[in-house]
């Protein structure tokens, strides 16, 4: 088995970029436009969820719109915020992406945001960071189901057991763990203590490809030795 991961699969919102406040603001404005109330605690329950699942929660809060229409509306509002305020990358994320690229380790973006959102964020990175993107509109089953990460591995042509997943939410981490990848948690808005991560790092700042390789070597599945 290789001593180096075959790929690193990145979550986007909260892991690569700190867009969660943009989503929360868009949700609040939408719920309030229908006469409802939306608290910070309400918003926390949507962190890491698939967009249609989130839309169903918002409908329960009084948003009288079709689920797909809610998804498109929120995506448009968040993209407007990115255009106005810029893309707030998480500390150390771009630097680690660059170091992985320099080390020859492929990377993919695996997000429950729509593809047009994910591609827009990726365009703000000054180098070609990702081999591919798996977005929320590419899968039938959103996180915490492992399908998004399994699809990413399949499209890269690798075994998911040879990949590292980086996530910031319990929902995303559970997807990574269930997929069979080595799962790294980097907490942001929600605690990750009970989400099953192989390791928790407080930040990506100062981390390198060598740190990812060491993580993989420490936690990868070791095949059972065959007696001679």
GROMACS elastic network, one bead per residue, 0.5 to 0.9 nm:
[ bonds ]
;  ai    aj funct       b0    kb
    1     4     6  0.87092   500
    1   162     6  0.86497   500
    1   222     6  0.81396   500
    1   223     6  0.83425   500
    2     5     6  0.70840   500
    2     6     6  0.80387   500
    2   162     6  0.81982   500
    3   213     6  0.73940   500
    3   214     6  0.87914   500
    3   216     6  0.78181   500
    3   217     6  0.61671   500
    4     7     6  0.86225   500
    4   105     6  0.80499   500
    4   162     6  0.82269   500
    4   212     6  0.86694   500
    4   213     6  0.55656   500
    4   214     6  0.84791   500
    4   216     6  0.70988   500
    4   217     6  0.73523   500
    5     8     6  0.71278   500
    5   105     6  0.71935   500
    5   106     6  0.88522   500
    5   161     6  0.89041   500
    5   162     6  0.53436   500
    5   163     6  0.53019   500
    5   164     6  0.66651   500
    5   212     6  0.81857   500
    5   213     6  0.65451   500
    5   216     6  0.63407   500
    5   217     6  0.82767   500
    5   220     6  0.87909   500
    6   105     6  0.65342   500
    6   106     6  0.68856   500
    6   107     6  0.89214   500
    6   158     6  0.66219   500
    6   159     6  0.79667   500
    6   160     6  0.85632   500
    6   162     6  0.54915   500
    6   163     6  0.55526   500
    6   164     6  0.82543   500
    7   105     6  0.56539   500
    7   107     6  0.53856   500
    7   108     6  0.75594   500
    7   153     6  0.81176   500
    7   156     6  0.81884   500
    7   158     6  0.78561   500
    7   160     6  0.86856   500
    7   162     6  0.72782   500
    7   164     6  0.65232   500
    7   165     6  0.86795   500
    8   100     6  0.83565   500
    8   105     6  0.72235   500
    8   106     6  0.64226   500
    8   108     6  0.65836   500
    8   109     6  0.87899   500
    8   163     6  0.56762   500
    8   165     6  0.58544   500
    8   166     6  0.74688   500
    8   212     6  0.85574   500
    9   106     6  0.85731   500
    9   107     6  0.56428   500
    9   109     6  0.58879   500
    9   110     6  0.64054   500
    9   149     6  0.74568   500
    9   152     6  0.75986   500
    9   153     6  0.83526   500
    9   163     6  0.71034   500
    9   164     6  0.61249   500
    9   166     6  0.63590   500
    9   167     6  0.89386   500
   10    15     6  0.73781   500
   10    16     6  0.72546   500
   10   107     6  0.72838   500
   10   108     6  0.61128   500
   10   110     6  0.57319   500
   10   111     6  0.78487   500
   10   164     6  0.85064   500
   10   165     6  0.59824   500
   10   166     6  0.50781   500
   10   167     6  0.67810   500
   11    14     6  0.77482   500
   11    15     6  0.57363   500
   11    16     6  0.66491   500
   11   108     6  0.87751   500
   11   109     6  0.59987   500
   11   110     6  0.51536   500
   11   111     6  0.53238   500
   11   112     6  0.84197   500
   11   165     6  0.77419   500
   11   166     6  0.61449   500
   11   167     6  0.54116   500
   11   168     6  0.76087   500
   11   172     6  0.75445   500
   12    15     6  0.53081   500
   12    17     6  0.60612   500
   12    18     6  0.85281   500
   12    19     6  0.86847   500
   12   109     6  0.66580   500
   12   110     6  0.68997   500
   12   111     6  0.55417   500
   12   112     6  0.83124   500
   12   113     6  0.81895   500
   12   118     6  0.76569   500
   12   121     6  0.87177   500
   12   167     6  0.81850   500
   12   168     6  0.89503   500
   13    16     6  0.62312   500
   13    17     6  0.54105   500
   13    18     6  0.60626   500
   13    19     6  0.55788   500
   13    20     6  0.63260   500
   13    47     6  0.87148   500
   13    48     6  0.78940   500
   13   111     6  0.74124   500
   13   112     6  0.86113   500
   13   113     6  0.80133   500
   13   168     6  0.82572   500
   14    17     6  0.53908   500
   14    19     6  0.63201   500
   14    20     6  0.62094   500
   14    47     6  0.87301   500
   14    48     6  0.86837   500
   14    89     6  0.88191   500
   14    90     6  0.73233   500
   14   167     6  0.80124   500
   14   168     6  0.59224   500
   14   169     6  0.77834   500
   14   186     6  0.89909   500
   14   187     6  0.85468   500
   14   188     6  0.64081   500
   14   189     6  0.77340   500
   15    18     6  0.70675   500
   15    89     6  0.84554   500
   15    90     6  0.65012   500
   15    93     6  0.77195   500
   15   166     6  0.72506   500
   15   167     6  0.58626   500
   15   168     6  0.53338   500
   15   169     6  0.84777   500
   15   186     6  0.71258   500
   15   187     6  0.83767   500
   15   188     6  0.76716   500
   16    88     6  0.87651   500
   16    89     6  0.59102   500
   16    90     6  0.55199   500
   16    91     6  0.85376   500
   16    92     6  0.89451   500
   16    93     6  0.57119   500
   16    94     6  0.77121   500
   16   167     6  0.89151   500
   17    20     6  0.83877   500
   17    87     6  0.68478   500
   17    88     6  0.55138   500
   17    90     6  0.50412   500
   17    91     6  0.88042   500
   17    93     6  0.80601   500
   17   121     6  0.82845   500
   18    21     6  0.72495   500
   18    22     6  0.84272   500
   18    87     6  0.77964   500
   18    88     6  0.53954   500
   18    89     6  0.59795   500
   18    90     6  0.58528   500
   18   188     6  0.86839   500
   19    22     6  0.52634   500
   19    23     6  0.65255   500
   19    24     6  0.88237   500
   19    78     6  0.78809   500
   19    82     6  0.82575   500
   19    87     6  0.76653   500
   19    88     6  0.69403   500
   19    89     6  0.85209   500
   20    23     6  0.51004   500
   20    24     6  0.61641   500
   20    25     6  0.86531   500
   20    47     6  0.75176   500
   20   189     6  0.84442   500
   21    24     6  0.50124   500
   21    25     6  0.61335   500
   21    26     6  0.86011   500
   22    25     6  0.52328   500
   22    26     6  0.62500   500
   22    27     6  0.86615   500
   22    77     6  0.80636   500
   22    78     6  0.56042   500
   22    79     6  0.88406   500
   22    81     6  0.65790   500
   22    82     6  0.81590   500
   23    26     6  0.51328   500
   23    27     6  0.61290   500
   23    28     6  0.86032   500
   23    43     6  0.85484   500
   23    74     6  0.70634   500
   23    75     6  0.82456   500
   23    77     6  0.80794   500
   23    78     6  0.60724   500
   24    27     6  0.50994   500
   24    28     6  0.61315   500
   24    29     6  0.86898   500
   24    40     6  0.76126   500
   24    43     6  0.58703   500
   24    44     6  0.83622   500
   24    46     6  0.89724   500
   25    28     6  0.51263   500
   25    29     6  0.62553   500
   25    30     6  0.85990   500
   25    77     6  0.89650   500
   25    78     6  0.86439   500
   26    29     6  0.53069   500
   26    30     6  0.61744   500
   26    31     6  0.87225   500
   26    73     6  0.85930   500
   26    74     6  0.59447   500
   26    75     6  0.87171   500
   26    77     6  0.60879   500
   26    78     6  0.68002   500
   27    30     6  0.51341   500
   27    31     6  0.61617   500
   27    32     6  0.84991   500
   27    38     6  0.75482   500
   27    43     6  0.75603   500
   27    58     6  0.78097   500
   27    74     6  0.69677   500
   28    31     6  0.53304   500
   28    32     6  0.60457   500
   28    33     6  0.84836   500
   28    36     6  0.88679   500
   28    37     6  0.73356   500
   28    38     6  0.53376   500
   28    39     6  0.75278   500
   28    40     6  0.88054   500
   28    43     6  0.81769   500
   29    32     6  0.51762   500
   29    33     6  0.60343   500
   29    34     6  0.89235   500
   29    38     6  0.85072   500
   30    33     6  0.51496   500
   30    34     6  0.69034   500
   30    36     6  0.87770   500
   30    58     6  0.86619   500
   30    63     6  0.71693   500
   30    70     6  0.86881   500
   30    73     6  0.86635   500
   30    74     6  0.81918   500
   31    34     6  0.54430   500
   31    35     6  0.66849   500
   31    36     6  0.52403   500
   31    37     6  0.62301   500
   31    38     6  0.63766   500
   31    58     6  0.70292   500
   31    59     6  0.86354   500
   31    61     6  0.67924   500
   31    62     6  0.66091   500
   31    63     6  0.57253   500
   32    37     6  0.56808   500
   32    38     6  0.72067   500
   32    62     6  0.88751   500
   32    63     6  0.86456   500
   33    36     6  0.72925   500
   33    63     6  0.81888   500
   34    37     6  0.88890   500
   34    62     6  0.63561   500
   34    63     6  0.58302   500
   34    64     6  0.73014   500
   35    62     6  0.75321   500
   35    63     6  0.86309   500
   36    61     6  0.64789   500
   36    62     6  0.60098   500
   36    63     6  0.79015   500
   37    61     6  0.75436   500
   37    62     6  0.87642   500
   38    41     6  0.81523   500
   38    42     6  0.59934   500
   38    43     6  0.71325   500
   38    61     6  0.77171   500
   39    42     6  0.50094   500
   39    43     6  0.63763   500
   39    44     6  0.87728   500
   40    43     6  0.50310   500
   40    44     6  0.62905   500
   41    44     6  0.51435   500
   41    45     6  0.69376   500
   42    45     6  0.57289   500
   42    46     6  0.75513   500
   43    46     6  0.55810   500
   43    47     6  0.71279   500
   44    47     6  0.54207   500
   44   189     6  0.79880   500
   44   190     6  0.78057   500
   45    48     6  0.84204   500
   45    49     6  0.80485   500
   45    54     6  0.86061   500
   46    49     6  0.53060   500
   46    50     6  0.81981   500
   46    51     6  0.85284   500
   46    53     6  0.82654   500
   46    54     6  0.57183   500
   46    57     6  0.81261   500
   47    50     6  0.88831   500
   47    54     6  0.87697   500
   47   169     6  0.68185   500
   47   170     6  0.86850   500
   47   171     6  0.78825   500
   47   189     6  0.83697   500
   47   190     6  0.82561   500
   48    51     6  0.88885   500
   48   111     6  0.88338   500
   48   112     6  0.75174   500
   48   143     6  0.72901   500
   48   144     6  0.82998   500
   48   168     6  0.82830   500
   48   169     6  0.57232   500
   48   170     6  0.74354   500
   48   171     6  0.54519   500
   48   172     6  0.59222   500
   49    52     6  0.83519   500
   49    53     6  0.64390   500
   49    54     6  0.62124   500
   49   112     6  0.72712   500
   49   142     6  0.73023   500
   49   143     6  0.64958   500
   49   144     6  0.77384   500
   49   171     6  0.67107   500
   49   172     6  0.80973   500
   50    53     6  0.52608   500
   50    54     6  0.62209   500
   50    55     6  0.86717   500
   50   111     6  0.89373   500
   50   112     6  0.54035   500
   50   113     6  0.76152   500
   50   136     6  0.68196   500
   50   141     6  0.83413   500
   50   142     6  0.51460   500
   50   143     6  0.64127   500
   50   144     6  0.86505   500
   51    55     6  0.60493   500
   51    56     6  0.86768   500
   51    67     6  0.86358   500
   51    68     6  0.87212   500
   51    70     6  0.86875   500
   51    71     6  0.60832   500
   51   112     6  0.66729   500
   51   113     6  0.68623   500
   51   114     6  0.83001   500
   51   136     6  0.73548   500
   51   142     6  0.83910   500
   52    56     6  0.63018   500
   52    57     6  0.87963   500
   52    67     6  0.60328   500
   52    68     6  0.69691   500
   52    70     6  0.82658   500
   52    71     6  0.67407   500
   52   142     6  0.89615   500
   53    56     6  0.52187   500
   53    57     6  0.66665   500
   53    58     6  0.89060   500
   53    67     6  0.85858   500
   53   142     6  0.85852   500
   54    57     6  0.51543   500
   54    58     6  0.63404   500
   54    59     6  0.87085   500
   54    67     6  0.87341   500
   54    71     6  0.84078   500
   55    59     6  0.61396   500
   55    60     6  0.85990   500
   55    63     6  0.86402   500
   55    65     6  0.89184   500
   55    66     6  0.83218   500
   55    67     6  0.52748   500
   55    68     6  0.77966   500
   55    69     6  0.88275   500
   55    70     6  0.59662   500
   55    71     6  0.65455   500
   56    59     6  0.50336   500
   56    60     6  0.63332   500
   56    61     6  0.87833   500
   56    67     6  0.65602   500
   57    60     6  0.50019   500
   57    61     6  0.64652   500
   58    62     6  0.66119   500
   58    63     6  0.57493   500
   58    64     6  0.88117   500
   58    67     6  0.88752   500
   58    70     6  0.83317   500
   59    62     6  0.51698   500
   59    64     6  0.61500   500
   59    65     6  0.71129   500
   59    66     6  0.83061   500
   59    67     6  0.77840   500
   59    70     6  0.87420   500
   60    63     6  0.70779   500
   60    64     6  0.89496   500
   63    66     6  0.87643   500
   63    70     6  0.83137   500
   65    68     6  0.82909   500
   65    69     6  0.62919   500
   65    70     6  0.62589   500
   66    69     6  0.51597   500
   66    70     6  0.63190   500
   66    71     6  0.88356   500
   67    70     6  0.51145   500
   67    71     6  0.63748   500
   67    72     6  0.87761   500
   68    71     6  0.50776   500
   68    72     6  0.62440   500
   68    73     6  0.85634   500
   69    72     6  0.51383   500
   69    73     6  0.60276   500
   69    74     6  0.85964   500
   70    73     6  0.50716   500
   70    74     6  0.61276   500
   70    75     6  0.84657   500
   71    74     6  0.53499   500
   71    75     6  0.60825   500
   71    76     6  0.85819   500
   71   114     6  0.84702   500
   72    75     6  0.51267   500
   72    76     6  0.61164   500
   72    77     6  0.86745   500
   72   114     6  0.86122   500
   73    76     6  0.52047   500
   73    77     6  0.62975   500
   73    78     6  0.87459   500
   74    77     6  0.50988   500
   74    78     6  0.61578   500
   74    79     6  0.85147   500
   75    78     6  0.52196   500
   75    79     6  0.60678   500
   75    80     6  0.85460   500
   75   113     6  0.78852   500
   75   114     6  0.74373   500
   75   116     6  0.87230   500
   75   117     6  0.68942   500
   76    79     6  0.51433   500
   76    80     6  0.61823   500
   76    81     6  0.87420   500
   76   117     6  0.85859   500
   77    80     6  0.50727   500
   77    81     6  0.63692   500
   77    82     6  0.87900   500
   78    82     6  0.62589   500
   78    83     6  0.86293   500
   78   117     6  0.84744   500
   79    82     6  0.50004   500
   79    83     6  0.62035   500
   79    84     6  0.86060   500
   79   117     6  0.67880   500
   79   120     6  0.80485   500
   79   121     6  0.89274   500
   80    83     6  0.50470   500
   80    84     6  0.61256   500
   80    85     6  0.84520   500
   81    84     6  0.50112   500
   81    85     6  0.56590   500
   81    86     6  0.72552   500
   81    87     6  0.86774   500
   82    85     6  0.53520   500
   82    87     6  0.54405   500
   82    88     6  0.83168   500
   82   121     6  0.83763   500
   83    86     6  0.55645   500
   83    87     6  0.78538   500
   85    88     6  0.83520   500
   86   124     6  0.89393   500
   87   121     6  0.71197   500
   87   124     6  0.73153   500
   89    92     6  0.82180   500
   89    93     6  0.67667   500
   89    94     6  0.73240   500
   90    93     6  0.55913   500
   90    94     6  0.79706   500
   90   203     6  0.85715   500
   90   204     6  0.79695   500
   90   205     6  0.85354   500
   91    94     6  0.79104   500
   91    95     6  0.85407   500
   91   203     6  0.69413   500
   91   204     6  0.61747   500
   91   205     6  0.52181   500
   91   206     6  0.87370   500
   92    95     6  0.52380   500
   92    96     6  0.60404   500
   92    97     6  0.85972   500
   92   203     6  0.74399   500
   92   206     6  0.62784   500
   92   207     6  0.70046   500
   93    96     6  0.52525   500
   93    97     6  0.62068   500
   93    98     6  0.86868   500
   93   203     6  0.89811   500
   93   204     6  0.60557   500
   93   205     6  0.71695   500
   93   207     6  0.88020   500
   94    98     6  0.61657   500
   94    99     6  0.86304   500
   94   125     6  0.74533   500
   94   129     6  0.85819   500
   95    98     6  0.51417   500
   95    99     6  0.62443   500
   95   100     6  0.86832   500
   95   204     6  0.87759   500
   95   205     6  0.80846   500
   95   206     6  0.82828   500
   95   207     6  0.82221   500
   95   208     6  0.78808   500
   96    99     6  0.50210   500
   96   100     6  0.61067   500
   96   101     6  0.85469   500
   96   204     6  0.73396   500
   96   205     6  0.81545   500
   96   206     6  0.81641   500
   96   207     6  0.63645   500
   96   208     6  0.54857   500
   96   209     6  0.66146   500
   97   100     6  0.51732   500
   97   101     6  0.62395   500
   97   102     6  0.86728   500
   97   107     6  0.78019   500
   97   129     6  0.64611   500
   97   130     6  0.86071   500
   97   208     6  0.86630   500
   97   209     6  0.83266   500
   98   101     6  0.50983   500
   98   102     6  0.61904   500
   98   103     6  0.86091   500
   98   127     6  0.79486   500
   98   129     6  0.71247   500
   98   209     6  0.89115   500
   99   103     6  0.61112   500
   99   104     6  0.86690   500
   99   105     6  0.88539   500
   99   208     6  0.61579   500
   99   209     6  0.56382   500
   99   210     6  0.88392   500
  100   104     6  0.62998   500
  100   105     6  0.52967   500
  100   106     6  0.72999   500
  100   107     6  0.77387   500
  100   208     6  0.74323   500
  100   209     6  0.50629   500
  100   210     6  0.86294   500
  100   212     6  0.86364   500
  101   104     6  0.50993   500
  101   105     6  0.57407   500
  101   106     6  0.66736   500
  101   107     6  0.77638   500
  101   128     6  0.89036   500
  101   129     6  0.71322   500
  101   130     6  0.88370   500
  101   209     6  0.86637   500
  102   105     6  0.76986   500
  102   209     6  0.86513   500
  103   106     6  0.89223   500
  103   209     6  0.67785   500
  103   210     6  0.87078   500
  105   209     6  0.82795   500
  106   129     6  0.87338   500
  106   130     6  0.72646   500
  106   131     6  0.64947   500
  106   156     6  0.84801   500
  107   129     6  0.70851   500
  107   130     6  0.51167   500
  107   131     6  0.58811   500
  107   132     6  0.76015   500
  108   129     6  0.81416   500
  108   131     6  0.55638   500
  108   132     6  0.50970   500
  108   133     6  0.57106   500
  108   134     6  0.75888   500
  108   152     6  0.70054   500
  108   153     6  0.87532   500
  108   156     6  0.83151   500
  109   118     6  0.79814   500
  109   122     6  0.87061   500
  109   130     6  0.65214   500
  109   131     6  0.82966   500
  109   132     6  0.65569   500
  109   134     6  0.61386   500
  109   135     6  0.79404   500
  109   152     6  0.82099   500
  110   113     6  0.89004   500
  110   118     6  0.89063   500
  110   132     6  0.86906   500
  110   133     6  0.59916   500
  110   135     6  0.60437   500
  110   136     6  0.83162   500
  110   148     6  0.65007   500
  110   149     6  0.66973   500
  110   152     6  0.69713   500
  111   114     6  0.78626   500
  111   115     6  0.84654   500
  111   118     6  0.73509   500
  111   133     6  0.78707   500
  111   134     6  0.62998   500
  111   135     6  0.50023   500
  111   136     6  0.61217   500
  111   143     6  0.87798   500
  111   148     6  0.78249   500
  111   172     6  0.89853   500
  112   115     6  0.86183   500
  112   118     6  0.89497   500
  112   134     6  0.81751   500
  112   135     6  0.54144   500
  112   137     6  0.75997   500
  112   138     6  0.89493   500
  112   139     6  0.88474   500
  112   142     6  0.66644   500
  112   143     6  0.73611   500
  112   148     6  0.83410   500
  113   116     6  0.82883   500
  113   117     6  0.63218   500
  113   118     6  0.64631   500
  113   135     6  0.58683   500
  113   136     6  0.51922   500
  113   137     6  0.77502   500
  114   117     6  0.53307   500
  114   118     6  0.63728   500
  114   119     6  0.87289   500
  114   135     6  0.55291   500
  114   136     6  0.52572   500
  114   137     6  0.57183   500
  114   138     6  0.84871   500
  115   119     6  0.59587   500
  115   120     6  0.83409   500
  115   133     6  0.76490   500
  115   134     6  0.75225   500
  115   136     6  0.69442   500
  115   137     6  0.66623   500
  115   138     6  0.79792   500
  116   119     6  0.52483   500
  116   120     6  0.60770   500
  116   121     6  0.87344   500
  116   135     6  0.86872   500
  117   120     6  0.50933   500
  117   121     6  0.63522   500
  117   122     6  0.87212   500
  117   135     6  0.88007   500
  118   121     6  0.52107   500
  118   122     6  0.61859   500
  118   123     6  0.86605   500
  118   133     6  0.74553   500
  118   134     6  0.86926   500
  118   135     6  0.70089   500
  119   122     6  0.50405   500
  119   123     6  0.61784   500
  119   124     6  0.89978   500
  119   133     6  0.77350   500
  120   123     6  0.52681   500
  120   124     6  0.70332   500
  121   124     6  0.54982   500
  121   125     6  0.74520   500
  122   125     6  0.55409   500
  122   126     6  0.87758   500
  122   128     6  0.82504   500
  122   129     6  0.75291   500
  122   130     6  0.79305   500
  123   126     6  0.74401   500
  123   127     6  0.85347   500
  123   128     6  0.83772   500
  124   127     6  0.87043   500
  125   128     6  0.72562   500
  125   129     6  0.70437   500
  126   129     6  0.82126   500
  128   131     6  0.79303   500
  130   133     6  0.70933   500
  131   156     6  0.78769   500
  132   152     6  0.78725   500
  132   155     6  0.80696   500
  132   156     6  0.78765   500
  133   152     6  0.76542   500
  134   137     6  0.82965   500
  134   138     6  0.62790   500
  134   139     6  0.80395   500
  134   148     6  0.66792   500
  134   149     6  0.81789   500
  134   151     6  0.74765   500
  134   152     6  0.61529   500
  135   138     6  0.53458   500
  135   139     6  0.73215   500
  135   148     6  0.78330   500
  136   139     6  0.59462   500
  136   140     6  0.83574   500
  136   141     6  0.86736   500
  136   142     6  0.67372   500
  136   148     6  0.80266   500
  137   140     6  0.78712   500
  138   148     6  0.80944   500
  138   151     6  0.89565   500
  139   142     6  0.66014   500
  139   147     6  0.69723   500
  139   148     6  0.63226   500
  139   151     6  0.81148   500
  140   147     6  0.78724   500
  140   148     6  0.87579   500
  141   144     6  0.82955   500
  141   145     6  0.59675   500
  141   146     6  0.80078   500
  141   147     6  0.61897   500
  141   148     6  0.75122   500
  142   145     6  0.57249   500
  142   146     6  0.78623   500
  142   147     6  0.71177   500
  142   148     6  0.67482   500
  142   175     6  0.86890   500
  143   146     6  0.63812   500
  143   147     6  0.75146   500
  143   148     6  0.69542   500
  143   149     6  0.88313   500
  143   171     6  0.60874   500
  143   172     6  0.57260   500
  143   173     6  0.86402   500
  143   174     6  0.76981   500
  143   175     6  0.54090   500
  143   176     6  0.86116   500
  144   147     6  0.85923   500
  144   148     6  0.89872   500
  144   170     6  0.83012   500
  144   172     6  0.56889   500
  144   173     6  0.74975   500
  144   174     6  0.54294   500
  144   176     6  0.79579   500
  144   178     6  0.81449   500
  145   148     6  0.74095   500
  145   149     6  0.87748   500
  145   171     6  0.86577   500
  145   172     6  0.86389   500
  145   174     6  0.76903   500
  145   175     6  0.51737   500
  145   176     6  0.85863   500
  145   178     6  0.73800   500
  145   179     6  0.81659   500
  146   149     6  0.56261   500
  146   150     6  0.60942   500
  146   151     6  0.85826   500
  146   172     6  0.88807   500
  146   174     6  0.78699   500
  146   176     6  0.63130   500
  146   177     6  0.79179   500
  146   178     6  0.56067   500
  146   180     6  0.85581   500
  147   151     6  0.58749   500
  147   152     6  0.84555   500
  147   175     6  0.78170   500
  147   179     6  0.74743   500
  148   151     6  0.52089   500
  148   152     6  0.62534   500
  148   153     6  0.88005   500
  148   175     6  0.79455   500
  148   176     6  0.88933   500
  148   179     6  0.88146   500
  149   153     6  0.62372   500
  149   154     6  0.85606   500
  149   160     6  0.76115   500
  149   165     6  0.81415   500
  149   175     6  0.73065   500
  149   176     6  0.65920   500
  149   179     6  0.64189   500
  149   181     6  0.84405   500
  150   153     6  0.51901   500
  150   154     6  0.61511   500
  150   155     6  0.86575   500
  150   159     6  0.86080   500
  150   160     6  0.64217   500
  150   176     6  0.89101   500
  150   179     6  0.61581   500
  150   180     6  0.87581   500
  151   154     6  0.50011   500
  151   155     6  0.61021   500
  151   156     6  0.85352   500
  152   155     6  0.52467   500
  152   156     6  0.62425   500
  152   157     6  0.85998   500
  152   158     6  0.88381   500
  152   160     6  0.84743   500
  153   156     6  0.50786   500
  153   157     6  0.60788   500
  153   158     6  0.52862   500
  153   159     6  0.62327   500
  153   160     6  0.54147   500
  153   163     6  0.77460   500
  154   158     6  0.61013   500
  154   159     6  0.73373   500
  154   160     6  0.78990   500
  155   158     6  0.78384   500
  156   159     6  0.88482   500
  158   161     6  0.84963   500
  158   162     6  0.71926   500
  158   163     6  0.79187   500
  159   162     6  0.55404   500
  159   163     6  0.72106   500
  159   181     6  0.88003   500
  160   163     6  0.52052   500
  160   164     6  0.81979   500
  160   179     6  0.68263   500
  160   180     6  0.61288   500
  160   181     6  0.53811   500
  160   182     6  0.86769   500
  161   164     6  0.81419   500
  161   179     6  0.78831   500
  161   180     6  0.51912   500
  161   182     6  0.70132   500
  161   220     6  0.71080   500
  161   221     6  0.69238   500
  162   180     6  0.86201   500
  162   181     6  0.65851   500
  162   182     6  0.77115   500
  162   216     6  0.81639   500
  162   220     6  0.71017   500
  162   221     6  0.82671   500
  163   180     6  0.85015   500
  163   181     6  0.52855   500
  163   182     6  0.63143   500
  163   183     6  0.86687   500
  163   216     6  0.79493   500
  163   220     6  0.86461   500
  164   176     6  0.84644   500
  164   181     6  0.55920   500
  164   183     6  0.58599   500
  164   184     6  0.71442   500
  164   212     6  0.78284   500
  164   215     6  0.85027   500
  164   216     6  0.67748   500
  164   220     6  0.89626   500
  165   173     6  0.80343   500
  165   176     6  0.59291   500
  165   177     6  0.84047   500
  165   181     6  0.63045   500
  165   182     6  0.61310   500
  165   184     6  0.59439   500
  165   185     6  0.83838   500
  166   172     6  0.87136   500
  166   173     6  0.78203   500
  166   176     6  0.80924   500
  166   182     6  0.87740   500
  166   183     6  0.62294   500
  166   185     6  0.60082   500
  166   186     6  0.72318   500
  167   170     6  0.81042   500
  167   171     6  0.88621   500
  167   172     6  0.58224   500
  167   173     6  0.56056   500
  167   176     6  0.79199   500
  167   183     6  0.75656   500
  167   184     6  0.63226   500
  167   185     6  0.51023   500
  167   186     6  0.61376   500
  167   187     6  0.79334   500
  168   171     6  0.87024   500
  168   172     6  0.70269   500
  168   173     6  0.71759   500
  168   184     6  0.85285   500
  168   185     6  0.55860   500
  168   188     6  0.58574   500
  168   189     6  0.78618   500
  168   190     6  0.76866   500
  168   191     6  0.86423   500
  168   192     6  0.76605   500
  169   172     6  0.52441   500
  169   173     6  0.60966   500
  169   174     6  0.85756   500
  169   185     6  0.76808   500
  169   186     6  0.81688   500
  169   187     6  0.68763   500
  169   188     6  0.75930   500
  169   189     6  0.77701   500
  169   190     6  0.62975   500
  169   191     6  0.76976   500
  169   192     6  0.67694   500
  169   195     6  0.83824   500
  170   173     6  0.50857   500
  170   174     6  0.60937   500
  170   175     6  0.86487   500
  170   185     6  0.85430   500
  170   187     6  0.89350   500
  170   190     6  0.74643   500
  170   191     6  0.75939   500
  170   192     6  0.56959   500
  170   193     6  0.86451   500
  170   194     6  0.78624   500
  170   195     6  0.51969   500
  170   196     6  0.84695   500
  170   197     6  0.89931   500
  171   174     6  0.53472   500
  171   175     6  0.65188   500
  171   176     6  0.89333   500
  171   195     6  0.78503   500
  172   175     6  0.50791   500
  172   176     6  0.63333   500
  172   177     6  0.87198   500
  172   195     6  0.89459   500
  173   177     6  0.60791   500
  173   178     6  0.84169   500
  173   183     6  0.66232   500
  173   184     6  0.76454   500
  173   185     6  0.67096   500
  173   192     6  0.81766   500
  173   195     6  0.61782   500
  173   196     6  0.71210   500
  173   197     6  0.64776   500
  174   177     6  0.51031   500
  174   178     6  0.59294   500
  174   179     6  0.84381   500
  174   183     6  0.86839   500
  174   195     6  0.60364   500
  174   196     6  0.67965   500
  174   197     6  0.79947   500
  175   178     6  0.51584   500
  175   179     6  0.61290   500
  175   180     6  0.89615   500
  176   179     6  0.51852   500
  176   180     6  0.67955   500
  176   181     6  0.59359   500
  176   182     6  0.74688   500
  176   183     6  0.57142   500
  176   184     6  0.85974   500
  176   197     6  0.85119   500
  177   180     6  0.54996   500
  177   181     6  0.60001   500
  177   182     6  0.69273   500
  177   183     6  0.57737   500
  177   195     6  0.86091   500
  177   196     6  0.67876   500
  177   197     6  0.69589   500
  177   198     6  0.82951   500
  178   181     6  0.77222   500
  179   182     6  0.89801   500
  180   183     6  0.83843   500
  180   221     6  0.87497   500
  181   220     6  0.79048   500
  181   221     6  0.89036   500
  182   197     6  0.80114   500
  182   198     6  0.64313   500
  182   199     6  0.87877   500
  182   215     6  0.80771   500
  182   216     6  0.64590   500
  182   219     6  0.64008   500
  182   220     6  0.62117   500
  182   221     6  0.84835   500
  183   196     6  0.80791   500
  183   197     6  0.52314   500
  183   198     6  0.54065   500
  183   199     6  0.70690   500
  183   200     6  0.89069   500
  183   219     6  0.89192   500
  184   197     6  0.56427   500
  184   198     6  0.59963   500
  184   199     6  0.52722   500
  184   200     6  0.59581   500
  184   201     6  0.74224   500
  184   215     6  0.83513   500
  185   192     6  0.68674   500
  185   195     6  0.86066   500
  185   196     6  0.88646   500
  185   197     6  0.57343   500
  185   198     6  0.78003   500
  185   199     6  0.62847   500
  185   201     6  0.63237   500
  185   202     6  0.83787   500
  186   192     6  0.79919   500
  186   199     6  0.87191   500
  186   200     6  0.57940   500
  186   201     6  0.51530   500
  186   202     6  0.56697   500
  186   203     6  0.59468   500
  186   204     6  0.73806   500
  187   190     6  0.62585   500
  187   191     6  0.58670   500
  187   192     6  0.60820   500
  187   200     6  0.75134   500
  187   201     6  0.75168   500
  187   202     6  0.63671   500
  187   203     6  0.76931   500
  188   191     6  0.74106   500
  188   192     6  0.89333   500
  188   202     6  0.84077   500
  188   203     6  0.86520   500
  191   194     6  0.80936   500
  191   195     6  0.86677   500
  192   195     6  0.53390   500
  192   196     6  0.79312   500
  192   197     6  0.76515   500
  192   200     6  0.77760   500
  193   196     6  0.74082   500
  193   197     6  0.78937   500
  193   200     6  0.81170   500
  194   197     6  0.79905   500
  196   199     6  0.85472   500
  197   200     6  0.65038   500
  198   215     6  0.85114   500
  198   219     6  0.68217   500
  199   215     6  0.78212   500
  199   219     6  0.88405   500
  200   203     6  0.88430   500
  201   204     6  0.70899   500
  202   205     6  0.88183   500
  203   206     6  0.81971   500
  203   207     6  0.81847   500
  204   207     6  0.53336   500
  204   208     6  0.83825   500
  205   208     6  0.87785   500
  207   210     6  0.80373   500
  207   211     6  0.61425   500
  207   212     6  0.79767   500
  208   211     6  0.52357   500
  208   212     6  0.67039   500
  208   213     6  0.88264   500
  209   212     6  0.50640   500
  209   213     6  0.61866   500
  209   214     6  0.86172   500
  210   214     6  0.61068   500
  210   215     6  0.85423   500
  211   214     6  0.50657   500
  211   215     6  0.61695   500
  211   216     6  0.86388   500
  212   215     6  0.50084   500
  212   216     6  0.61877   500
  212   217     6  0.86442   500
  213   216     6  0.50735   500
  213   217     6  0.61635   500
  213   218     6  0.85923   500
  214   217     6  0.51242   500
  214   218     6  0.61369   500
  214   219     6  0.87411   500
  215   218     6  0.52073   500
  215   219     6  0.63421   500
  215   220     6  0.82519   500
  216   219     6  0.53803   500
  216   220     6  0.53886   500
  217   220     6  0.56898   500
  217   221     6  0.89322   500
  219   222     6  0.85046   500
  222   225     6  0.86385   500
  223   226     6  0.89059   500
